[in-house]
């Protein structure tokens, strides 16, 4: 493989930037870049990096000798000052050394091809980088650090052991050797039962990673925009004392209580002759039934509007919020939460109530691993093949068909961890990685 390099940190001004270089022969380039190549592996060195005769930067350097590296190849990392100018010069120096720019996921792909990690561990690494909540971090970590691969390999070995016993019966049935007994049937049923229990502990990334959508609704001038700004952490929405200021939906993301939420501010509800404002109100109402949680914000108690909003929410969750408790007495009997967007009072409780709407208990205690659609499809197929093998033995079908079902189940388990794979599968998986990983 060629020598590749990539910026492993964001291309933006920062304290430092980190470059990764990998490929057999890359250490020969140290002479031209740093004046010599006598750098001890796995030690942090301070060195002057040059592009020809021009000094680029005084950088940190760590050298890794394959196979004791992330990719399994000779590699090194450069820690330079994080200015855009330095990044450009470092890239030029690598290109002039004959290195090629890495494609997305190139380093992890090489780690997989060099048997440093399994395929599902590579996918879990991408999921870990994409994680937006602590629960996703824990689930991705369980899959990344070998637990999932170990479980899948265990089931693969158990299925293969049963398959070998079935094939032995086929090959040696005329030699008075008995490989078929009640214990084999029991073992096969137990494998299927255990595998289904294992699958029940897996959560689809698509479900776990989906952001929860929150919609703020209520009468005009109740302080929805001020609450919105408090929740997202900065002044995203315009706030004035003039009713009807917000005419369109404004959305932003917020992170609190270990989760990410998408929060939308809407036009205040009132009768109006303004066509634009009226359209904004209609848009607000049309989204109520689509979101995961509705915050009804009020300054004064308006029974009809609150009842209407609760009814419009249908099965969606609804939290009634009284705002402006800095000028009005908190009405804890009529509202789920009382806050002051001006002073910040009550927002800790509001954030906790929002979080409680989506978290039943600690995810780590309920779910063991996070998987993708690819895994789920294979899980279904493995279970079907095991069931067909059980039915085949029960109905005394040809043993060759039973052995084929077991072979298919084993083959699919091997595909999960990457013992067998296609180039197109690798392309689909690693194209979603960021460059530099």
Secondary structure, 3 states (H helix, E strand, C coil): CCCEEEECCCCCCCCEEEEEEECCCHHHHHHHHHCCCCCCCCCEEEEEEEECCEEEEEEEEEEECCCCCCCCCCEEEEEEECCHHHHHHHHHHHHHCCCEECCCCHHHHHHHHCCCCCHHHHHHHHHHHHCCCHHHHHHHHHHHCCHHHHHHHHHHHHHHHHHHHHHHHHHHHHHCCCCCCHHHHHHHHHHHHHHHHHHHCEEEHHHHCCCEEEEEEEECCCCHHHHHHHHHCCCCCCCCCCCCCCCCCEEEEEEECCEEEEEEECCCECCCCCHHHHHHHHHHHHHCCCCCEEEEEECCCCHHHHHHHHHHHCCCEEEEEECCCCCCCCCCCCCCEECCCCCCCCHHHHHHHHHHCCCCCCHHHHCCEEECHHHHHHHHHHHHHHHHHHHHHHCCCCHHHHHHHHHHHHHHHHHHHCCCCCHHHHHHHHCCCCCCC
